[in-house]
Amino acid sequence: MMLESFYLMIGKITVYFFLIAAVTTIFIAIFVIHSFRTGSFPFPNVVLSGILVLEGSIKALFRLFKVDDSIVDDVVIRLRNKVSLKRFKGLPFEKKSIFLPQCLRSVNCPAKLSPEGIQCINCGRCKIGDAKKKLESSGYRVFVVPGSSFIKRMVEKYRPEAILGVGCISEVKDGMDLCHRFGVPAVAIPLDTDGCISTELDWDVFYNTTKADKIASES
Ligand code: SF4
């Protein structure tokens, strides 16, 4: 009899658990769509934690209703940006690293690969050379990323206190998750066009973000 009550209780707890998870999933999915459409992100830390715990079921729900599930990644990136931007802006340039994707390079890029990434020689064929020169003279450590494992290696080697990453949505989302595991605040700027070569970036947004220390100290 006691065993029956015990199994009954476990059954009830399981049903309640799945009910709460299902309701929370639906609630967060609605919130994600609302945030994506309006650009409004209230309670970013709470919502971010909810999305990360229920990410699989939220994306499954999106797919069930034939909604593009990359919206979830997009909203996670914007939430993480909202959480980390102030910290990123407030740190001195020397404590921050910037990771640019190699797909931003010209197809005729003459740069060679090294253990520290693609070694840009500022040949003028793309905007990376000029950006790298300006940012490094300010104190930033700037890398042109040759592959996905590179960021982890450089974070372990140089231990930056904050990171700015540029890339396609899935790449920057994975990069931000990695930084979160390392406890390093990360902000990201998704590329305007995805692809493996000659991708495009909104350089105004990029320079505004990298110059943000001044804005933070002035306010
Ligand atoms: S500026 Fe640098 S990254 Fe761009 S094409 Fe030239 S060497 Fe390559």
Residues whose N, C-alpha, C, O or C-beta is under 5 A from the ligand:
A	BS01	SF4	R105 S106 C109 P110 A111 C120 I121 N122 C123 G124 R125 C126 I128 G129
